[in-house]
């Protein structure tokens, strides 16, 4: 057993993870029990812009229909009230209810040696960073280069720094896995806030499904650290998983 805390944390994350297809099968089964089925819902996907996440997008589309895209770098959600109002206008509502299935899924690579933040991409002879935006943010934290101000030449990365910087606190450099977990939490919080701002008096039920997509050396993506809550008429239901 490795005595490296980072490798041990990566091993624990992989051990509790499940393949993406299994995770999505579980979402269908669990949400059907509370009235959410693909024909009466609109999926909203908050994932990183990284092409590695295209497979997750396609998998969601295969189960829940083509999703509304709400993600930015690191899977953070900056779409705002106007974006969610647009999504609300696309939701099926023939039974008098509007239903969103919101996926908030930052991602991380783990290589064959258990190194967190590295992944082998198609056609490349060396590994590269995943999530690159969070790796860059962590590098800035460790060197004190983070300014926490909006940069019009690097809008999303500077918004990422501003959003997560307040959660990290001054003088700290969390592990990449800890930063990924912070990104997950921030994405869910912001998605909920924007949905609440957009809904007005509309009856909107929302399933908030979040986790960390893990890119493994065998090329099969997994999902770990799953959290699932459904809000129906203001009542919060935690889904067992």
C-alpha positions as a printed Julia matrix, in Angstrom:
241×3 Matrix{Float64}:
   0.0    0.0     0.0
   1.3    3.45   -0.93
   2.26   5.83    1.88
   1.8    8.83   -0.44
  -1.4   10.6     0.77
  -2.22  11.79   -2.75
  -1.98   8.27   -4.2
  -3.98   6.88   -1.28
  -6.71   9.49   -1.86
  -6.77   8.67   -5.57
  -7.04   4.96   -4.8
  -9.96   5.58   -2.44
 -11.71   7.72   -5.06
 -11.37   5.04   -7.72
 -12.52   2.32   -5.33
 -15.82   4.1    -4.66
 -16.43   5.05   -8.29
 -18.74   3.42  -10.84
 -18.67   3.48  -14.64
 -20.56   6.39  -16.23
 -23.09   4.04  -17.84
 -23.89   2.43  -14.49
 -24.27   5.86  -12.9
 -26.72   6.99  -15.59
 -28.7    3.76  -15.31
 -29.03   4.51  -11.6
 -30.24   8.08  -12.36
 -33.0    6.74  -14.6
 -34.16   4.19  -12.05
 -33.98   6.52   -9.03
 -35.6    9.53  -10.67
 -38.44   7.53  -12.21
 -39.54   6.74   -8.66
 -40.11  10.46   -7.98
 -41.76  11.29  -11.29
 -38.77  12.25  -13.47
 -38.61  10.46  -16.82
 -36.86  11.53  -20.04
 -40.13  12.51  -21.72
 -41.05  15.13  -19.1
 -37.6   16.56  -18.25
 -34.87  18.73  -19.68
 -31.33  17.72  -18.74
 -28.9   20.51  -17.9
 -25.23  19.58  -18.03
 -22.53  21.52  -16.21
 -19.22  19.98  -17.25
 -15.81  21.31  -18.24
 -15.19  22.39  -21.84
 -12.47  19.73  -22.1
 -13.08  17.35  -25.01
 -12.57  14.5   -22.55
 -16.05  15.29  -21.26
 -17.77  14.86  -24.63
 -18.37  11.19  -23.83
 -20.26  12.13  -20.68
 -22.37  14.62  -22.65
 -23.21  11.95  -25.22
 -24.04   9.42  -22.53
 -26.46  11.86  -20.87
 -28.06  12.62  -24.25
 -28.54   8.9   -24.83
 -30.5    8.53  -21.58
 -32.15  11.92  -21.01
 -32.23  13.59  -24.44
 -30.03  16.38  -25.74
 -29.07  18.54  -22.75
 -28.93  22.29  -22.24
 -25.26  23.23  -21.82
 -24.48  25.22  -18.67
 -20.84  24.41  -17.94
 -17.64  26.42  -18.13
 -14.01  25.63  -17.28
 -13.78  23.04  -14.49
 -17.53  22.44  -14.78
 -18.38  25.65  -12.94
 -21.71  27.24  -13.75
 -21.63  30.86  -14.9
 -24.7   30.73  -17.15
 -26.68  32.95  -14.78
 -30.34  33.81  -14.46
 -30.81  34.58  -18.17
 -29.36  31.24  -19.23
 -31.59  29.31  -16.86
 -34.61  31.34  -17.96
 -33.83  30.25  -21.52
 -33.6   26.62  -20.37
 -36.89  26.96  -18.52
 -38.54  27.92  -21.79
 -37.4   24.61  -23.3
 -38.72  22.31  -20.57
 -41.65  19.95  -21.25
 -44.57  20.95  -19.06
 -47.71  19.38  -20.43
 -48.67  18.01  -17.01
 -48.36  21.45  -15.42
 -44.9   20.78  -13.93
 -41.49  21.75  -15.24
 -38.62  19.4   -14.45
 -34.87  19.83  -14.77
 -32.3   17.08  -14.31
 -29.12  19.02  -13.55
 -25.74  17.28  -13.77
 -22.83  19.14  -12.1
 -19.71  17.14  -12.89
 -16.15  18.45  -12.61
 -13.5   15.97  -13.68
 -10.03  14.67  -12.88
  -7.53  12.35  -14.5
  -5.67   9.59  -12.65
  -2.85   7.83  -14.45
  -1.6    4.25  -14.11
   0.78   5.28  -11.3
  -2.02   6.89   -9.3
  -0.92  10.42  -10.14
  -3.87  12.77   -9.79
  -4.44  15.32  -12.55
  -2.76  13.43  -15.4
  -4.36  11.66  -18.35
  -3.25  10.1   -21.63
  -5.14  11.77  -24.48
  -5.81  10.3   -27.89
  -2.91  10.81  -30.32
  -0.51  12.23  -27.72
   2.73  10.5   -26.71
   2.87  12.12  -23.28
   0.25  12.68  -20.65
  -1.41  16.01  -19.99
  -3.42  17.76  -17.29
  -7.04  17.09  -16.36
  -8.64  19.24  -15.21
  -6.22  21.71  -16.77
  -8.11  24.74  -15.43
  -7.95  23.46  -11.85
  -4.3   22.45  -12.22
  -3.53  25.99  -13.44
  -5.51  27.5   -10.56
  -3.65  25.33   -8.06
  -0.3   26.37   -9.58
  -1.31  30.02   -9.18
  -2.28  29.43   -5.55
   1.03  27.75   -4.78
   3.07  30.57   -6.31
   0.9   33.46   -5.14
   0.06  34.57   -8.69
  -3.71  34.51   -8.23
  -5.22  38.02   -8.26
  -8.94  37.16   -7.82
  -9.94  39.87  -10.3
 -11.86  39.6   -13.56
  -9.51  39.38  -16.54
 -11.33  40.3   -19.8
  -8.65  38.37  -21.72
  -9.22  35.22  -19.62
 -12.79  35.54  -18.43
 -13.67  32.0   -17.36
 -10.38  31.22  -15.65
 -10.49  34.47  -13.71
 -14.11  33.78  -12.71
 -12.98  30.32  -11.58
 -10.26  31.91   -9.43
 -12.71  34.37   -7.93
 -15.36  31.72   -7.23
 -13.09  29.07   -5.73
 -10.65  31.49   -4.11
 -13.26  32.53   -1.59
 -13.84  28.89   -0.69
 -10.13  28.09   -0.37
  -9.22  31.01    1.87
  -5.95  32.97    1.99
  -2.58  31.24    2.03
  -3.88  27.73    1.35
  -3.1   25.37   -1.53
  -5.49  22.4    -1.37
  -4.79  19.15   -3.17
  -6.16  18.81   -6.67
  -8.79  16.34   -5.45
  -9.88  18.81   -2.78
 -10.12  21.58   -5.39
 -12.19  19.29   -7.6
 -14.57  18.67   -4.71
 -14.81  22.44   -4.13
 -15.67  22.87   -7.83
 -18.44  20.29   -7.46
 -19.9   22.06   -4.46
 -19.67  25.48   -6.1
 -21.34  24.23   -9.29
 -24.29  22.77   -7.36
 -24.69  25.91   -5.24
 -24.63  28.17   -8.28
 -26.94  25.96  -10.33
 -29.47  26.01   -7.51
 -29.22  29.77   -7.14
 -29.68  30.42  -10.86
 -32.63  28.01  -11.08
 -34.29  29.77   -8.14
 -33.72  33.17   -9.76
 -35.07  31.96  -13.1
 -38.16  30.13  -11.89
 -40.12  33.09  -10.56
 -43.57  31.64   -9.8
 -43.16  28.75  -12.22
 -43.62  25.28  -10.66
 -40.16  23.83  -11.28
 -38.94  20.53   -9.85
 -35.22  19.88  -10.05
 -33.0   16.84   -9.61
 -29.47  17.96   -8.71
 -27.01  15.19   -9.53
 -23.36  15.84   -8.91
 -20.1   13.95   -8.69
 -16.58  13.79  -10.03
 -15.92  12.22  -13.42
 -12.68  10.23  -13.19
 -10.68   9.5   -16.35
  -8.85   6.21  -15.83
  -5.96   4.65  -17.81
  -8.21   1.98  -19.33
 -10.24   4.67  -21.09
 -13.46   3.93  -19.19
 -14.72   7.02  -17.37
 -16.14   6.58  -13.88
 -18.16   8.74  -11.51
 -17.27   9.17   -7.83
 -18.38  11.31   -4.87
 -22.01  11.23   -5.99
 -24.53  13.5    -4.31
 -28.17  13.43   -5.42
 -31.02  15.62   -4.23
 -34.43  16.28   -5.72
 -36.45  19.41   -4.93
 -40.21  19.01   -5.51
 -42.5   21.84   -4.39
 -39.71  23.03   -2.12
 -39.33  19.67   -0.4
 -35.79  18.26   -0.54
 -35.45  14.52   -1.09
 -32.04  12.85   -0.77
 -31.67   9.93   -3.15
 -29.8    6.9    -1.74
 -26.97   5.63   -3.91
